[in-house]
Amino acid sequence: MLDLRYVAGLFDGEGYVRINEWRKPNSTHVRFNIFMGINMTHRPIIEALHRQFGGYFQVSRHDLRMPTHRALYAWIISSDRAAKFLRRILPYCRVKRAEIRVALKLQDHIAKHRYKRGRQLRSNPRREALLAYRRKLAAEISALKRVRFSTTIDRGPMN
């Protein structure tokens, strides 16, 4: 079993989290979800993440097209399962802490406005406001990916 502090450090360095917006073709249906994962060339760690936290395991065989490249292994999870994982590692993350917080805001918003008794988002009178808020969070997480970091080491508390 992988230690959460190790996994958080790995995620800070090799992981990603994003917000996806999906539109059903020829429809007004719009769906948002958080999507995250870790990509690397060391298969045993990716397999261990997959066993411990679930999700998907993928292999991209770059080595077959270019002999100087190696295969890339990916562990991917989304939605509720991703939120559960991100909540567990959040106390130990530094680099992606702000991105994680935005992703969790989205997942909490989705859970709060989840379909109840057949009522869907598209029939909610506040639909446009809810979608606008989710788009704002997607833009916020995207902007955080362009933030430049200081080259000094922060040795303060991890809050």
N, C-alpha and C positions, 0 to 999 in steps of 0.2 A: 504494500500500500504506500503510495506516494505521500509525503508530508505536504500539508497545505502551504507552508512557507516556501518550500521548493517550487511547488506548482505556481504560486503567485509570482515568484521571481521569473520563472520560465514564461509565464503569460506576459509579464511586463516587458520581457525582451523579445519574445517570438510570437506572441499572440496578437489577436485583433478582435475588436468588437465593433459592430456597425448596426445601423437601423435600416431595414429594407422596407420599401414601399412597393406593394404589388397591386396592380390594377387588372381586373378581369377584362379581357378584350370584349368590346361591344356591350359594356355594362357600366353601371355606376359603382359597382362593388370595389372597395379599396381596402387593403389589409396592410397593417404594419407589423413587423416583428423584429426582435433583436436576434442577431446572428453572430456567432463568435467561434473562434477556433485557434488552433496552433498548428503551424506548418514547420516542418524541419526534416532533415535528412536522416535523423537517428530514429529508426523504426521502433526499437524497444520502448522508448519513452512514449511515443504516440500510441502504441498498443496498450501500455499501462494506463494512460489517460482514458482511453476508450473503455477498458475493462472497469475502471474505478468510477467513471462518471457517465457512462453511456454515450449516446450520440452516434456519430458516423465516423468511420475510418475509410480514408481514401488514399489511393496511390497514384501519383503522376509520374509516369515513366519517361522522364526527360533523358535518361541515359540511353534509351533506345534510339532517339533521334540524334543525340550528340554524345559521342563516347566520352568526352571530357566532363560531362555533367553526371550528377547522381540522381537517383529516384527521390522524389519528394513525398513525404508522408503527411497526411493531414488528419487532424481530429476536429470535428465540427459538431456544435450543438446550437439549438435555437429555442426561442420562446421561453416557456416556463422552466424548462430544464437548464437553459443558459442562465436565467435569472437566479436560480437556486445555486448554481456553481459560482456565479459572480458574487453573490452575497457571502459565500463561504471564504473566498479569497480576498475580498475587499479590504479587510483589516491589515493585510500584509502587502498590498500593492502600493506602489508609489507612482510609477510612470503613467499608468493607465487609470489611475484612481478617478479622475474627473470624467473620463469616458464611461467608466463603469457606472458611476452615479447617474449619468444621463440615461444610459441604457436601462437602469433599474427604474428610473422615473417613468419611462415609456411602459415598461412591463407592468408597473403598478397601475398606471392609467388604463391600460388594456384590461387588467383584472377588475378594476373598479367599474368599468363600463361594459363588461362582458355580457353576452346575450342572456336575457332572462325571460323565461316563459314565452319563447317565440319572438321576442322583441329584438330586432337586430339594429346595428348601428345605422343602417340606411333608413330606418323608420324613426330614428331618434330626432326630435325637433332641434336638438343642439348639434346635429351631425357635422355641420360645417365648422363650428367652433372646436369640436373634438378633433377633427381632421387637421385643422390649422395648428392646434397645439402639438399634435404628433409630428407634423412637418417641421415645426419650430425645433423640436427635440432632435429630429434627424439632421437639420442644418447645424445645430449646436455640436453634435457629436462629430460631424464632418469638419467643422471649424477647429475643433480640439486636435485633430490629426495634423494640423498645420502649425501648431504652437511650437516654438523653439524653446529648448531647455537650456538652463544654465550649465556651465561646465564645472561648477563647484559642487562638492558633495554636501548634501544636507544631512547633518547627523542629528537633527532634532527628532521629536516624537513623530510617529507615523499617522497623525490625525489630520 
